Amino acid sequence: MNNSIKRSLLAFSCMLLWVLSVNAQMIGTVKNELGHNMQGVLVTSENGENITITDYEGNWDMMITDESAYLTFTYAGYASYKLKISDVYGESQDIVLKRAETFDLDEKVHLGNYTQRKEEVTGSIVRVTGKELERSPVGNLSMSLAGRLPGLHTHETYSEPARTNTQLWVRGNSSPNGGTAVVVIDGFPYDYNANQLFEYITANEVESISLLKDASAQALYGISGGNGVIVITTKRGIKQPLKIDVSVNHTLEQRAITPPHISAADFVQLRNQAAHNDGSEPYFS
């Protein structure tokens, strides 16, 4: 009888420990690097079954019921943070989220000869990164800008695979002489045949492209920037081990609609009929 009771107590203890390990109550506070409480931080368990957000004071609490090993804290503009549950079980956690590195890069705008934080720029400027442009499998860099820079009007002038090119106008083709935007590459402006420069640059070489649209943003370039300015910043070498990247793109172009053709006899008949309708002698006899 005693052995039976002992076995029952042992089984009950093991079950209790299992329940406690599965249903873990977690609490804590989330702050930023300045020590300010962060409201609205998303807290999710590893398996995604338990989700909560921080309140006005940055506090959060969660009952872990899905056997997750980690909690993930995410907030826009900040690097995500992972917390291992087994290391901090039963303790209140003070989580500090740090700014994401890419967030600072997105807030910097290249204006040609200098770089300025976006929050300090009063002019109308939009920006796209080279990584986003790499998603477009096109033969010319200018073709990948369509739809990515608000205010930039694009018009494809050639459709031949070896001569693909696009005319670029800022806020429409409204200048008296139909002038196109000035292109600035790493601080060097090109205002003559600027669109042809895109034939020699690939998206893999581009760090970012900024579009300067209004007078205050274009003031540095004077009258030459009256039609808009496109600032291209290429990538720079960094100190790291040798790295070789290979990118291979293959595209197949074909007609959407193939027009029907007439035979030689039908062509002769129709050509002579056209000459007769004009009162001329037939072309073919």
C-alpha positions as a printed Julia matrix, in Angstrom:
285×3 Matrix{Float64}:
  0.0    0.0      0.0
  2.78   2.4      0.92
  4.57   1.68    -2.35
  1.38   2.38    -4.27
  0.95   5.73    -2.52
  4.57   6.64    -3.18
  4.21   5.82    -6.86
  1.04   7.9     -7.05
  2.7   10.86    -5.34
  5.7   10.57    -7.65
  3.48  10.49   -10.72
  1.49  13.48    -9.45
  4.7   15.43    -8.78
  6.01  14.73   -12.28
  2.71  15.8    -13.8
  2.7   18.98   -11.71
  6.23  19.83   -12.84
  5.25  19.21   -16.46
  2.21  21.47   -16.16
  4.3   24.21   -14.57
  6.92  23.93   -17.3
  4.3   24.11   -20.04
  2.22  26.91   -18.49
  4.89  29.41   -17.54
  3.82  32.88   -16.4
  6.15  35.57   -17.74
  6.14  39.27   -16.86
  8.41  42.21   -17.59
  8.92  45.7    -19.0
 10.21  46.9    -22.37
 12.23  50.11   -22.74
 14.35  51.75   -25.41
 18.01  52.73   -25.16
 17.07  56.05   -23.55
 15.18  54.3    -20.78
 11.72  55.31   -22.04
  8.87  52.84   -21.73
  7.74  51.42   -25.07
  4.05  50.93   -25.73
  2.78  48.57   -28.43
  5.76  46.21   -28.56
  4.66  42.86   -29.97
  5.57  39.86   -27.79
  5.17  36.43   -29.39
  6.09  32.94   -28.3
  8.32  30.77   -30.46
  5.45  28.62   -31.72
  3.22  31.64   -32.28
  0.29  30.51   -30.12
  0.8   33.13   -27.37
  0.78  36.81   -28.34
  0.53  40.04   -26.38
  1.59  43.7    -26.58
  3.03  46.06   -24.0
  0.79  48.62   -22.31
  1.28  52.38   -21.88
  4.01  51.84   -19.27
  5.8   49.17   -21.3
  4.61  46.31   -19.08
  3.69  42.9    -20.42
  2.66  39.53   -19.05
  2.05  36.25   -20.81
  1.09  32.7    -19.93
  3.19  30.34   -22.04
  1.02  27.38   -23.01
  2.67  26.09   -26.2
  6.01  24.71   -24.94
  7.95  27.52   -26.61
 11.6   27.98   -25.72
 11.87  31.65   -26.71
  9.92  34.89   -26.66
 10.43  37.43   -29.44
  9.99  41.19   -28.97
  9.45  43.24   -32.15
  8.73  46.9    -32.85
  8.98  48.95   -36.06
 12.39  50.59   -36.43
 13.99  48.46   -33.71
 15.97  45.24   -33.84
 14.01  42.23   -32.64
 15.01  40.69   -29.31
 14.87  37.01   -28.31
 14.45  35.93   -24.7
 15.14  32.34   -23.62
 12.38  31.29   -21.25
 14.3   28.63   -19.32
 17.0   31.12   -18.27
 14.62  33.65   -16.72
 11.66  31.57   -15.58
  9.84  33.16   -12.66
 11.7   36.48   -12.85
 10.51  39.88   -14.05
 12.43  40.9    -17.15
 13.55  44.38   -18.19
 13.97  44.24   -21.96
 15.89  46.96   -23.82
 15.27  47.28   -27.57
 17.91  48.91   -29.75
 17.47  50.82   -32.97
 17.84  48.65   -36.06
 20.94  49.44   -38.12
 18.93  49.6    -41.34
 16.61  52.15   -39.76
 19.39  54.73   -39.52
 20.43  54.04   -43.11
 16.89  54.6    -44.33
 16.83  57.96   -42.58
 19.87  59.27   -44.49
 19.4   60.96   -47.86
 22.19  61.51   -50.39
 21.87  64.94   -52.0
 24.8   64.62   -54.38
 27.71  66.39   -52.7
 26.64  65.69   -49.14
 24.44  63.47   -46.99
 21.72  64.69   -44.66
 19.28  63.07   -42.27
 15.81  62.82   -43.76
 14.22  64.49   -40.76
 16.41  67.55   -41.39
 15.48  67.84   -45.08
 12.68  70.28   -45.87
 12.57  69.62   -49.61
 10.56  66.99   -51.46
 12.81  63.95   -51.71
 12.11  60.25   -52.2
 14.57  57.38   -52.04
 14.9   53.76   -53.1
 17.65  51.29   -52.16
 19.7   49.16   -54.49
 18.42  45.97   -52.83
 14.88  46.83   -53.87
 15.98  47.56   -57.44
 17.71  44.19   -57.67
 14.3   42.51   -57.53
 13.45  43.71   -61.05
 14.85  41.42   -63.79
 15.35  44.17   -66.37
 18.13  44.92   -68.83
 18.5   48.59   -67.91
 18.63  50.24   -64.49
 16.28  53.04   -65.58
 13.51  50.51   -66.27
 13.55  49.36   -62.64
 12.7   52.87   -61.38
  9.16  52.81   -62.79
  6.63  52.92   -59.97
  9.25  53.1    -57.22
  9.87  56.85   -57.03
  6.7   58.96   -56.71
  6.85  61.93   -59.07
  9.14  60.22   -61.6
  7.56  59.76   -65.04
  9.12  57.03   -67.17
  8.73  56.35   -70.88
 10.38  53.38   -72.57
 11.94  54.54   -75.83
 13.45  51.27   -77.08
 12.2   47.74   -76.69
 15.07  45.92   -78.36
 16.89  43.68   -75.83
 20.27  45.27   -76.58
 18.98  48.87   -76.58
 16.47  48.99   -73.74
 16.32  52.53   -72.42
 13.85  54.77   -70.61
 13.32  58.51   -70.7
 12.93  60.0    -67.21
 11.04  63.16   -66.3
 10.42  64.55   -62.83
  6.78  65.48   -62.26
  5.97  65.1    -65.95
  7.34  66.39   -69.24
  6.31  69.99   -68.62
  9.47  72.0    -69.39
  9.5   74.21   -72.53
 12.19  72.15   -74.25
 11.23  68.78   -72.8
 14.44  68.56   -70.78
 15.13  65.51   -68.67
 16.42  65.33   -65.12
 20.06  65.81   -64.21
 21.77  62.62   -63.04
 24.37  62.88   -60.27
 26.6   59.85   -59.68
 28.71  59.95   -56.52
 28.72  63.75   -56.55
 29.46  64.23   -60.28
 26.56  65.75   -62.27
 25.76  64.67   -65.81
 23.23  66.8    -67.69
 24.03  65.68   -71.26
 22.59  62.35   -72.42
 22.1   61.54   -68.76
 19.65  58.73   -69.49
 22.36  56.79   -71.34
 24.33  56.51   -68.11
 21.86  53.92   -66.86
 23.09  51.54   -69.55
 26.45  51.23   -67.76
 25.22  50.83   -64.17
 23.57  47.77   -62.67
 21.39  47.55   -59.6
 24.07  45.45   -57.9
 26.38  48.49   -57.91
 23.81  50.89   -56.45
 23.51  51.67   -52.76
 20.6   54.09   -53.16
 18.9   56.45   -55.61
 17.37  59.72   -54.4
 14.97  61.88   -56.41
 15.04  65.64   -55.7
 11.74  67.1    -56.85
 11.23  70.68   -55.66
 13.18  73.95   -55.69
 14.55  73.73   -52.15
 15.94  70.24   -52.75
 17.43  71.23   -56.12
 18.85  74.61   -55.04
 22.41  73.27   -54.94
 22.33  72.59   -58.7
 20.89  75.95   -59.79
 19.22  76.27   -63.18
 20.63  72.95   -64.39
 18.52  71.19   -61.77
 15.29  72.84   -62.87
 14.06  69.62   -64.46
 14.74  67.56   -61.35
 17.79  65.76   -60.03
 18.39  62.02   -59.73
 21.19  61.25   -57.26
 22.82  57.82   -57.58
 25.11  56.62   -54.8
 27.16  53.53   -55.59
 28.42  51.0    -53.11
 31.76  51.38   -51.37
 34.34  48.8    -50.46
 34.54  47.73   -46.83
 37.2   45.95   -44.84
 36.25  42.28   -44.85
 37.44  38.94   -46.24
 37.32  38.49   -50.0
 33.77  37.98   -51.21
 32.73  37.14   -54.75
 29.11  37.51   -55.86
 27.81  36.15   -59.14
 24.44  37.16   -60.53
 23.02  35.53   -63.65
 19.76  36.71   -65.2
 18.07  35.13   -68.18
 14.99  36.57   -69.86
 12.89  35.51   -72.82
 11.0   38.1    -74.85
  8.31  37.35   -77.4
  5.44  39.12   -79.13
  2.19  39.32   -77.25
  0.27  39.17   -80.55
  1.65  37.97   -83.9
 -0.12  39.72   -86.81
 -1.32  37.51   -89.68
  0.58  37.63   -92.98
 -0.78  37.52   -96.53
  0.61  35.5    -99.4
  2.6   36.98  -102.29
 -0.34  36.56  -104.69
 -2.7   38.39  -102.32
 -0.14  41.18  -101.91
  0.12  41.66  -105.7
 -3.65  41.75  -106.04
 -4.17  44.24  -103.21
 -1.32  46.48  -104.41
 -2.72  46.65  -107.91
 -6.19  47.32  -106.48
 -4.79  50.23  -104.46
 -3.15  51.65  -107.61
 -6.41  51.31  -109.54
 -8.29  53.12  -106.77
 -5.76  55.97  -107.05
 -6.16  56.13  -110.84
 -2.62  54.86  -111.46
 -1.18  52.08  -113.54
 -0.93  48.7   -111.81
  2.38  47.99  -110.09
  2.44  44.37  -111.17
  1.37  42.86  -114.46
